[in-house]
């Protein structure tokens, strides 16, 4: 074991001076997380969703919400809205997957808001409809801020590209300007689960993609050592093939963990990503790093040189990332993508992050942790069966 640690320390010192390792492990995933969060976090021209609307209030502001931004988006073909009589009907529709989100305006909302007492609009979201839920929340937040600023009539006209609200609504909102009003709040109500924000999702998505790429630097160096003749010298020392391979695996794990740690810290501070319980997240990250190291070892074990190893790992990493939702939530693709994603560690990691980031603890993410550990142990075990051949070839 002492020899393995010496080899790991030697390799880590080399990687610190390797700019390509730094770029892939830290810079690239952080930059892409920021890019995906900002570009894909908004509404694009291809967005389409099915929402529900429940007006239990029957007042002026509830009508303005329906006739303004909601009807405006519906007219533009961005959303299709089903209007329900009760919250229970809307909840069943969300749970059945018939709609992606439901907006619930409670009884007395208009009167409370016009009196300056504020109010709460409930939002039910299908946990698989990540983007749709975020768009619905964004629309409601914008509407609420307009009420708070007493500018609802102007906002409605601009968003809906329709006629102005009636005179009574305008007068009521104008009167509100003189009241020290409480803010209008948006409460996302759990249907089956809750959703992490865009910054967190894409930070996690890029992190799991790039820890697979970072993990390769430890394992692939077996081929580098052979090309430089240092592998032959270590074997003649004598150092066992097991110690050499163990040292490389330690490097892969460390690089994967450092990459993930920097991304979590950086995106939390600079992009506003909310990762949740640190202890639960640490266990999830460790299991993901193990999975990445195991798959990297198994992949490299079937290659003959550095070029083959790097190409193979890149292909495997990108393929699993696409299947597992690193580039877009699988719920936004064809239906079969959600089922197919279950074969990718990325999907399980993202599910675990979502569970933790939305208030869960280790217990809520234990399934994801267990799957990642199994993937790491199985692929790592299979890789070790060919490990001797990899080192002694």
C-alpha positions in Angstrom: 0.0 0.0 0.0 2.9 2.3 0.7 4.1 1.9 -2.9 0.6 2.7 -4.2 0.5 5.9 -2.2 4.0 6.9 -3.5 2.9 6.3 -7.1 -0.3 8.3 -6.5 1.6 11.2 -4.9 4.1 11.3 -7.8 1.2 11.3 -10.4 -0.7 14.0 -8.6 2.3 16.3 -8.6 2.6 15.8 -12.3 -1.1 16.5 -12.8 -0.9 19.8 -10.9 1.5 21.0 -13.6 -0.6 19.6 -16.4 -2.7 22.4 -17.8 -5.0 20.1 -19.8 -5.9 18.2 -16.6 -6.8 21.5 -14.9 -8.8 22.7 -17.9 -10.9 19.5 -18.1 -11.3 19.0 -14.4 -12.2 22.5 -13.3 -12.4 25.3 -15.9 -14.5 23.6 -18.6 -17.2 22.3 -16.4 -17.6 25.5 -14.5 -17.8 27.6 -17.8 -20.3 25.2 -19.4 -22.4 25.1 -16.2 -22.7 28.9 -16.4 -23.4 28.8 -20.1 -26.1 26.2 -19.9 -27.7 27.8 -16.9 -28.0 31.2 -18.6 -28.9 30.1 -22.1 -31.2 27.2 -21.4 -32.6 28.6 -18.2 -34.9 30.8 -20.2 -37.8 30.4 -22.6 -36.8 29.7 -26.2 -38.9 29.7 -29.3 -39.3 26.0 -29.4 -40.7 25.8 -25.9 -44.2 24.3 -25.5 -46.0 23.2 -22.4 -49.3 22.1 -21.1 -50.5 23.9 -18.0 -53.6 23.9 -15.8 -55.3 27.0 -14.2 -57.6 27.0 -11.3 -59.4 30.3 -10.3 -60.9 29.8 -6.8 -60.9 33.5 -6.3 -63.0 35.0 -9.1 -61.6 38.4 -8.4 -60.0 41.1 -10.6 -56.4 40.2 -10.1 -57.0 36.5 -10.7 -58.8 37.4 -13.9 -56.0 39.7 -14.9 -53.5 36.8 -14.5 -55.6 34.5 -16.6 -56.4 37.1 -19.3 -52.9 38.6 -19.3 -49.7 36.5 -19.3 -51.4 33.1 -19.3 -53.8 33.8 -22.2 -51.1 35.8 -24.0 -48.7 32.8 -23.9 -51.6 30.5 -25.0 -52.4 32.8 -27.9 -48.8 32.8 -29.0 -48.8 29.0 -29.1 -46.3 28.7 -26.2 -48.6 26.9 -23.8 -51.9 25.0 -23.9 -54.0 25.8 -20.8 -56.7 23.5 -19.3 -58.9 25.3 -16.8 -60.1 23.3 -13.8 -62.8 23.9 -11.3 -60.9 22.5 -8.3 -57.4 22.1 -7.0 -58.0 18.3 -6.7 -58.7 18.0 -10.4 -55.6 19.9 -11.3 -53.5 17.9 -8.9 -54.7 14.6 -10.4 -53.9 15.9 -13.9 -50.4 16.8 -12.9 -49.9 13.4 -11.2 -51.2 11.6 -14.2 -48.9 13.5 -16.5 -51.7 15.1 -18.4 -50.3 18.6 -17.7 -46.9 19.7 -16.6 -47.8 22.5 -14.1 -51.0 23.9 -12.5 -51.5 27.4 -11.2 -53.9 27.7 -8.3 -55.3 31.1 -7.3 -56.9 30.7 -3.9 -60.2 32.1 -2.7 -59.9 35.7 -1.5 -56.6 36.3 -3.3 -57.7 39.5 -5.1 -59.3 41.0 -2.1 -56.3 40.3 0.1 -53.9 41.7 -2.5 -55.9 44.8 -3.1 -56.2 45.4 0.6 -52.4 45.3 0.8 -52.3 42.1 2.8 -50.5 40.1 0.1 -51.4 36.6 -0.9 -50.0 33.3 -2.1 -50.5 31.6 -5.5 -49.8 27.9 -5.4 -47.9 26.1 -8.2 -48.1 22.4 -8.7 -45.3 21.0 -10.9 -44.6 17.6 -12.4 -41.1 16.7 -11.2 -40.2 15.4 -14.6 -41.1 18.6 -16.3 -38.1 20.6 -15.2 -38.1 23.5 -17.7 -41.9 23.8 -17.8 -42.0 24.2 -14.0 -39.3 26.8 -14.0 -41.0 28.8 -16.7 -44.3 28.7 -14.9 -42.6 29.9 -11.7 -40.9 32.7 -13.7 -44.2 33.9 -15.2 -45.9 33.9 -11.8 -42.9 35.7 -10.1 -43.0 38.3 -12.8 -46.7 38.8 -12.4 -46.3 39.0 -8.6 -43.6 41.7 -8.9 -45.9 43.7 -11.2 -48.6 43.6 -8.5 -46.2 44.6 -5.9 -45.1 47.5 -8.1 -48.7 48.4 -9.0 -47.9 48.0 -12.7 -50.0 45.0 -13.6 -52.1 46.7 -16.3 -49.0 47.7 -18.3 -47.3 44.3 -17.8 -50.5 42.5 -19.0 -50.7 44.6 -22.1 -47.1 44.0 -23.0 -47.0 40.3 -22.2 -50.3 39.4 -23.8 -50.2 41.8 -26.6 -53.9 42.3 -26.0 -56.2 45.0 -24.7 -55.7 46.8 -21.4 -57.5 45.5 -18.3 -60.9 47.1 -17.5 -61.1 50.4 -15.7 -62.1 48.8 -12.4 -58.9 46.7 -12.3 -56.7 49.7 -13.2 -58.4 51.8 -10.5 -58.1 49.1 -7.9 -54.4 48.6 -8.6 -53.8 52.4 -8.6 -55.4 52.6 -5.2 -53.0 49.9 -4.0 -50.1 52.2 -4.7 -51.0 54.2 -1.6 -51.0 51.1 0.7 -48.0 49.7 2.4 -48.6 46.3 0.8 -47.4 42.9 1.8 -45.7 41.0 -1.1 -47.5 38.4 -3.2 -45.8 35.1 -2.8 -45.4 32.0 -5.1 -45.6 28.7 -3.2 -44.5 25.6 -5.2 -46.5 22.7 -3.8 -45.0 19.2 -3.8 -46.9 16.8 -6.1 -44.4 14.0 -6.1 -41.1 15.8 -5.6 -39.6 19.3 -5.9 -37.2 20.6 -8.4 -33.7 22.2 -8.1 -33.0 25.4 -9.9 -31.3 25.8 -13.2 -28.0 26.8 -11.8 -27.9 23.7 -9.6 -29.1 21.4 -12.3 -26.6 22.4 -15.0 -23.8 22.7 -12.5 -24.5 19.1 -11.4 -24.9 18.0 -15.0 -21.5 19.4 -16.1 -19.9 18.2 -12.9 -20.8 14.5 -13.5 -19.9 14.8 -17.2 -16.4 16.1 -16.4 -15.5 13.9 -13.5 -15.7 11.1 -16.0 -13.3 12.9 -18.1 -11.1 13.9 -15.2 -11.0 10.3 -13.8 -9.2 9.2 -17.0 -6.0 11.0 -16.2 -5.1 8.6 -13.5 -5.9 5.3 -15.4 -4.6 6.4 -18.8 -1.2 7.2 -17.4 -0.5 3.5 -17.3 -0.1 3.7 -21.1 2.0 6.9 -20.6 4.3 5.1 -18.2 4.7 2.2 -20.5 5.6 4.5 -23.4 8.1 6.4 -21.3 9.6 3.1 -20.0 9.0 4.1 -16.4 6.4 1.3 -16.0 9.0 -1.3 -16.8 11.4 0.2 -14.3 8.7 0.2 -11.6 7.9 -3.5 -12.3 11.7 -4.3 -12.0 12.0 -2.4 -8.7 10.0 -4.7 -8.0 6.7 -3.0 -7.5 3.6 -5.3 -7.9 1.2 -4.6 -10.7 -1.5 -4.3 -8.1 0.3 -1.4 -6.3 0.8 0.4 -9.6 -2.8 0.0 -10.6 -4.0 1.0 -7.1 -1.9 4.2 -7.3 -3.5 5.1 -10.6 -7.0 4.5 -9.2 -6.2 6.7 -6.2 -5.2 9.5 -8.6 -8.4 9.1 -10.6 -10.6 9.3 -7.5 -8.7 12.3 -6.2 -9.0 14.2 -9.5 -12.7 13.3 -9.7 -13.3 14.6 -6.2 -11.3 17.8 -6.6 -13.1 18.5 -9.9 -16.5 18.0 -8.2 -15.5 20.0 -5.1 -14.3 23.0 -7.1 -17.5 23.0 -9.2 -19.8 22.8 -6.2 -18.0 25.6 -4.4 -17.6 27.8 -7.4 -21.1 27.4 -8.7 -22.5 27.9 -5.2 -20.7 31.2 -4.7 -20.8 32.6 -8.3 -23.9 31.1 -10.0 -26.2 30.8 -7.0 -26.4 27.0 -7.2 -28.1 25.5 -4.0 -26.6 22.1 -3.3 -28.3 21.3 0.0 -27.1 19.2 2.9 -23.3 19.0 2.7 -23.0 15.6 4.4 -25.6 14.0 2.1 -24.0 15.6 -0.9 -20.5 14.4 0.1 -21.7 10.8 0.2 -23.4 11.2 -3.2 -20.2 12.8 -4.7 -18.0 10.0 -3.4 -20.3 7.4 -4.9 -20.3 9.2 -8.2 -16.5 9.5 -8.2 -16.3 5.7 -7.6 -18.7 5.0 -10.5 -16.6 7.3 -12.8 -13.4 5.6 -11.7 -14.8 2.1 -12.2 -16.1 2.9 -15.6 -12.8 4.6 -16.6 -10.8 1.6 -15.5 -13.0 -0.9 -17.3 -12.8 1.2 -20.5 -9.1 1.7 -20.4 -8.5 -2.0 -19.6 -9.6 -2.8 -23.2 -7.3 -0.3 -24.9 -3.7 -0.6 -26.0 -2.3 2.9 -25.9 -3.0 6.5 -24.8 -4.8 7.6 -27.9 -7.2 4.6 -27.8 -7.8 5.1 -24.1 -8.6 8.8 -24.3 -10.9 8.4 -27.3 -12.7 5.5 -25.8 -13.3 7.3 -22.5 -14.5 10.4 -24.3 -17.0 8.4 -26.4 -18.3 6.6 -23.3 -18.5 9.8 -21.2 -20.3 11.8 -23.8 -22.7 9.0 -24.7 -23.6 8.4 -21.0 -24.0 12.2 -20.5 -26.4 12.5 -23.4 -28.5 9.5 -22.2 -28.3 10.6 -18.6 -29.5 14.2 -19.0 -26.3 16.3 -18.7 -27.1 18.4 -21.8 -30.9 18.6 -21.4 -33.4 17.2 -18.9 -34.5 13.8 -20.2 -38.1 14.7 -19.4 -37.9 17.3 -22.2 -37.1 14.6 -24.8 -39.0 11.7 -26.2 -40.8 9.5 -23.6 -38.3 6.6 -24.0 -35.4 8.9 -22.9 -36.6 8.8 -19.3 -36.4 5.0 -19.2 -33.2 4.8 -21.2 -31.5 7.3 -18.9 -31.6 4.8 -16.0 -28.6 3.0 -17.5 -26.5 6.1 -17.1 -24.8 7.0 -13.8 -25.4 10.6 -14.7 -29.2 10.3 -14.4 -28.9 8.8 -10.9 -26.5 11.5 -9.8 -28.7 14.2 -11.1 -31.7 12.7 -9.3 -29.7 12.5 -6.1 -28.6 16.1 -6.4 -32.2 17.1 -7.0 -33.4 15.2 -3.9 -30.7 16.9 -1.7 -30.9 20.4 -3.2 -34.7 20.6 -2.6 -34.3 19.9 1.1 -33.7 16.2 1.3 -31.1 14.4 3.4 -29.1 11.2 2.7 -32.2 9.1 3.1 -33.9 10.8 0.3 -31.0 10.2 -2.1 -30.1 6.7 -0.8 -31.3 5.0 -4.0 -29.1 7.1 -6.2 -26.1 6.5 -3.9 -26.7 2.8 -3.9 -27.0 2.6 -7.7 -23.8 4.6 -8.1 -21.9 2.4 -5.6 -23.0 -0.7 -7.4 -22.0 0.7 -10.8 -18.6 1.6 -9.4 -18.0 -1.7 -7.7 -19.1 -3.8 -10.6 -17.3 -1.9 -13.3 -14.3 -1.5 -11.1 -14.3 -5.2 -10.3 -14.5 -6.1 -14.0 -11.7 -3.7 -14.7 -9.5 -5.2 -12.1 -9.9 -8.6 -13.7 -8.1 -7.2 -16.7 -5.9 -4.9 -14.6 -3.0 -7.3 -14.5 -3.1 -7.6 -18.3 -3.3 -3.8 -18.6 -0.2 -3.2 -16.5 1.9 -6.2 -17.6 1.0 -6.0 -21.4 
